[in-house]
Amino acid sequence: MYLIEPYRNGEYITDGAYALAMQVYVQDNIFLDEGIIFPYYCKPKVEIGRFQNAVSEVNQDYLEDNDILLVRRDTGGGAILVDDGAVNVCFLVPEDTGVYGDYKKMYAPVIKALNNLGITNVEQSGRNDLVIDGKKVSGGAMTMSNGRVYGGFSLLLDINVEAMVAVLNPNRKKIESKGIKSVQSRVTTLREHLAPGYKDVTTEEFKDLIIQQLLSIDDVKDAKRYELTDEDWKQIDKLVEEKYKNWDWNYGKSPRYSYNRDGRLSAGTVDISLEIEGGRIDKCSIFGDFFGQGNINEVEDALKGTRVVKEDLLDALKPLDLDHYFGKLEASELTDLILS
């Protein structure tokens, strides 16, 4: 198999949007005489499914405070936190390999690789997970892409449980509100099960060990590589700019939703009901016990069409004398209420 890694001018690219864009680009454009494997690790990102509502799946304040990227992928499924504690292994192989839909076949070489690194109690569980003593260490997925099987799986070397709980607002049927305790009961790390000689490996070193095991080579330098060209990177840049770091794709593609917020602000109690379409305010109704002089419909109209982003909301309210409508109110108060 050919190895493709996110090296650009000798630098390893750890941007999560580029990791996703590279996968999509390779699927659509790189066709070689053998299969392709492209493992990667990246800085923290939250990856949401194609049909998910970004606002309801993540804690936006935590994302911004911790500089975590949100990226919408092209396929379905749920929201996941991906960070540099995990090695993610993607692959493209011919359809006639018979691996499509056969997770046992997909995971067989992975289990062997982990066994060789000292993890002897790992096994497949359910349809597409690997577990150790009943706790998850890997999840996988597969699809068909241009006549090839495209698949991938994560390998949890380390886990930031606190971040996982804080950043995601998951389906409570999957992870209950008891939070960290619930997550810790369902997942474990590979590091604690590695042979003593591998206990202190870095994520990069673990990535290389997995490559060596899966490709049956003694040194990662011996791998047969496809080096991404300047033209390849130019097209990947375009994908990142136009899609994976584009607000309209990541947030604007969220399905229509509505919500209500109320709070005690400096002007009094404010109750605001919003309907959001394409990540923008479509309808807005404001009520409360404040003592304004102006027609509150003018505030509602000013907010319509605005992206639900702090800077845009403040810009929409900037021309208005909010004291005239509410008695006394800072724009930041109303914006914080909308985003709470």
Summary of the structure (lengths in Angstrom):
residues: 340
radius of gyration: 23.7
end to end distance: 48.7
largest distance: 77.2
contacts: 1051
relative contact order: 0.13
helix: 36%
strand: 27%
